[in-house]
Amino acid sequence: MAKYHETRQYKGIIPCIKTITKSEGIPGLYKGFWISCLGIVPFLTISLTTYDALKPYVFDVNLIESKSFISNAINYMGAGTIAGMIAHLATYPLDTVRRRMQLNGGYGLQKAYRGSFDCIKKITMSEGIKGFYKGLIPSLVKIPPAAAMQFSMYELFRYQFWETA
Protein backbone atom coordinates (compact mmCIF):
# COMPACT_ATOMS: atom_id res chain seq x y z
CA MET A 1 0.00 0.00 0.00
CA ALA A 2 1.33 3.41 -0.90
CA LYS A 3 2.42 5.61 1.94
CA TYR A 4 1.14 9.18 2.14
CA HIS A 5 4.25 10.71 0.59
CA GLU A 6 4.61 8.08 -2.17
CA THR A 7 3.12 8.25 -5.63
CA ARG A 8 -0.19 6.44 -6.00
CA GLN A 9 -0.50 3.53 -8.39
CA TYR A 10 -3.56 5.08 -10.10
CA LYS A 11 -4.48 8.73 -10.54
CA GLY A 12 -8.21 8.04 -10.64
CA ILE A 13 -10.93 5.56 -11.58
CA ILE A 14 -10.52 5.89 -15.37
CA PRO A 15 -6.73 5.34 -15.36
CA CYS A 16 -7.31 2.41 -12.97
CA ILE A 17 -9.85 0.79 -15.30
CA LYS A 18 -7.58 1.34 -18.33
CA THR A 19 -4.53 -0.14 -16.60
CA ILE A 20 -6.37 -3.19 -15.27
CA THR A 21 -8.09 -3.80 -18.62
CA LYS A 22 -4.79 -3.49 -20.48
CA SER A 23 -2.87 -5.82 -18.15
CA GLU A 24 -5.57 -8.35 -17.21
CA GLY A 25 -8.38 -7.82 -19.70
CA ILE A 26 -12.03 -7.23 -18.82
CA PRO A 27 -12.06 -10.21 -16.37
CA GLY A 28 -9.53 -8.30 -14.23
CA LEU A 29 -12.26 -5.81 -13.35
CA TYR A 30 -14.33 -8.62 -11.84
CA LYS A 31 -11.84 -10.31 -9.54
CA GLY A 32 -13.72 -11.56 -6.49
CA PHE A 33 -17.11 -11.02 -8.15
CA TRP A 34 -18.36 -14.62 -7.92
CA ILE A 35 -17.26 -15.09 -4.33
CA SER A 36 -19.06 -11.81 -3.52
CA CYS A 37 -22.24 -13.16 -5.12
CA LEU A 38 -21.81 -16.40 -3.21
CA GLY A 39 -21.35 -14.50 0.07
CA ILE A 40 -24.28 -12.09 -0.18
CA VAL A 41 -26.93 -14.83 -0.23
CA PRO A 42 -26.04 -16.33 3.17
CA PHE A 43 -25.36 -12.86 4.61
CA LEU A 44 -28.82 -11.57 3.74
CA THR A 45 -30.48 -14.85 4.69
CA ILE A 46 -28.84 -14.89 8.11
CA SER A 47 -29.36 -11.18 8.82
CA LEU A 48 -33.04 -11.11 7.78
CA THR A 49 -33.85 -14.38 9.53
CA THR A 50 -32.09 -13.26 12.72
CA TYR A 51 -33.81 -9.88 12.58
CA ASP A 52 -37.25 -11.49 12.26
CA ALA A 53 -36.41 -13.93 15.07
CA LEU A 54 -35.34 -11.06 17.37
CA LYS A 55 -38.41 -8.91 16.77
CA PRO A 56 -40.71 -10.64 19.31
CA TYR A 57 -38.04 -10.28 22.01
CA VAL A 58 -36.97 -6.67 21.54
CA PHE A 59 -40.17 -4.92 20.56
CA ASP A 60 -42.86 -3.72 22.89
CA VAL A 61 -46.14 -5.29 21.72
CA ASN A 62 -48.01 -2.06 22.44
CA LEU A 63 -45.62 -0.10 20.25
CA ILE A 64 -45.90 -2.64 17.42
CA GLU A 65 -49.69 -2.44 17.56
CA SER A 66 -49.52 1.34 17.42
CA LYS A 67 -47.55 0.94 14.18
CA SER A 68 -45.49 3.99 15.01
CA PHE A 69 -42.15 3.98 13.25
CA ILE A 70 -40.62 6.62 15.51
CA SER A 71 -41.53 4.88 18.74
CA ASN A 72 -39.89 1.67 17.50
CA ALA A 73 -36.83 3.20 15.76
CA ILE A 74 -34.35 2.37 18.53
CA ASN A 75 -35.61 -1.21 18.64
CA TYR A 76 -35.27 -1.55 14.85
CA MET A 77 -31.72 -0.28 15.06
CA GLY A 78 -30.80 -2.54 17.96
CA ALA A 79 -32.26 -5.69 16.42
CA GLY A 80 -30.71 -4.79 13.08
CA THR A 81 -27.30 -4.30 14.65
CA ILE A 82 -27.42 -7.70 16.36
CA ALA A 83 -28.64 -9.39 13.18
CA GLY A 84 -25.95 -7.70 11.09
CA MET A 85 -23.19 -8.68 13.52
CA ILE A 86 -24.28 -12.33 13.55
CA ALA A 87 -24.49 -12.45 9.74
CA HIS A 88 -21.10 -10.74 9.40
CA LEU A 89 -19.43 -13.19 11.78
CA ALA A 90 -20.92 -16.15 9.92
CA THR A 91 -19.95 -14.97 6.43
CA TYR A 92 -16.66 -13.19 7.12
CA PRO A 93 -14.54 -16.04 5.68
CA LEU A 94 -16.12 -15.47 2.26
CA ASP A 95 -15.37 -11.76 2.60
CA THR A 96 -11.72 -12.58 3.31
CA VAL A 97 -11.52 -14.71 0.17
CA ARG A 98 -13.20 -11.93 -1.85
CA ARG A 99 -10.69 -9.33 -0.68
CA ARG A 100 -7.73 -11.58 -1.34
CA MET A 101 -8.98 -12.36 -4.83
CA GLN A 102 -9.42 -8.65 -5.56
CA LEU A 103 -5.86 -7.95 -4.47
CA ASN A 104 -4.46 -11.07 -6.16
CA GLY A 105 -1.74 -9.97 -8.58
CA GLY A 106 -2.18 -6.30 -7.70
CA TYR A 107 0.65 -3.77 -7.57
CA GLY A 108 2.50 -5.79 -10.22
CA LEU A 109 3.01 -8.74 -7.88
CA GLN A 110 2.78 -12.33 -9.01
CA LYS A 111 -0.64 -13.92 -8.51
CA ALA A 112 -0.84 -16.01 -5.34
CA TYR A 113 -4.11 -17.77 -6.18
CA ARG A 114 -5.50 -19.39 -9.35
CA GLY A 115 -9.08 -18.81 -8.23
CA SER A 116 -11.37 -18.63 -5.20
CA PHE A 117 -11.16 -22.34 -4.39
CA ASP A 118 -7.37 -22.23 -4.62
CA CYS A 119 -7.43 -19.25 -2.27
CA ILE A 120 -9.59 -21.14 0.25
CA LYS A 121 -7.28 -24.15 0.05
CA LYS A 122 -4.11 -22.08 0.53
CA ILE A 123 -5.52 -20.07 3.44
CA THR A 124 -6.64 -23.27 5.15
CA MET A 125 -3.30 -25.02 4.64
CA SER A 126 -0.99 -22.12 5.51
CA GLU A 127 -2.97 -20.14 8.10
CA GLY A 128 -5.71 -22.43 9.34
CA ILE A 129 -9.19 -21.23 10.25
CA LYS A 130 -7.73 -18.10 11.89
CA GLY A 131 -6.60 -16.95 8.45
CA PHE A 132 -10.19 -16.47 7.37
CA TYR A 133 -10.84 -14.10 10.27
CA LYS A 134 -7.88 -11.74 9.85
CA GLY A 135 -9.12 -8.16 10.06
CA LEU A 136 -12.43 -9.13 11.65
CA ILE A 137 -12.31 -6.68 14.57
CA PRO A 138 -11.87 -3.52 12.46
CA SER A 139 -14.54 -4.71 10.04
CA LEU A 140 -17.03 -5.12 12.89
CA VAL A 141 -16.89 -1.36 13.50
CA LYS A 142 -18.83 -0.66 10.29
CA ILE A 143 -21.62 -3.15 11.03
CA PRO A 144 -23.65 -1.36 13.76
CA PRO A 145 -24.31 1.86 11.84
CA ALA A 146 -24.85 0.07 8.51
CA ALA A 147 -27.19 -2.59 9.93
CA ALA A 148 -29.06 -0.09 12.09
CA MET A 149 -29.67 2.09 9.05
CA GLN A 150 -30.58 -0.88 6.82
CA PHE A 151 -33.20 -2.32 9.14
CA SER A 152 -34.66 0.98 10.30
CA MET A 153 -35.09 2.04 6.65
CA TYR A 154 -36.59 -1.37 5.86
CA GLU A 155 -39.16 -0.86 8.61
CA LEU A 156 -39.82 2.74 7.62
CA PHE A 157 -40.55 1.76 4.00
CA ARG A 158 -42.55 -1.25 5.13
CA TYR A 159 -44.62 0.96 7.41
CA GLN A 160 -45.03 3.74 4.83
CA PHE A 161 -45.80 1.65 1.77
CA TRP A 162 -47.05 -1.77 2.77
CA GLU A 163 -48.78 -1.30 6.10
CA THR A 164 -50.76 1.75 4.99
CA ALA A 165 -51.84 0.27 1.66
Buried (B, 14 or more C-beta within 10 A) or exposed (E): EEEEEEEEEEEEEEEBBEBBEEEBEEEBEEBBBEBBEBBEEEBEEBBBEBBEEBBEEBBEEEBBEEEEBEBBBEBBBBBBBBBBBBBBBBBBBBBBBBBBBBBBBEEEEEEEBEBBEBBBEBBEEEEEEEBBBBEBEEBBEEBBEEBBBBBBEBBBEEBEEEEEE
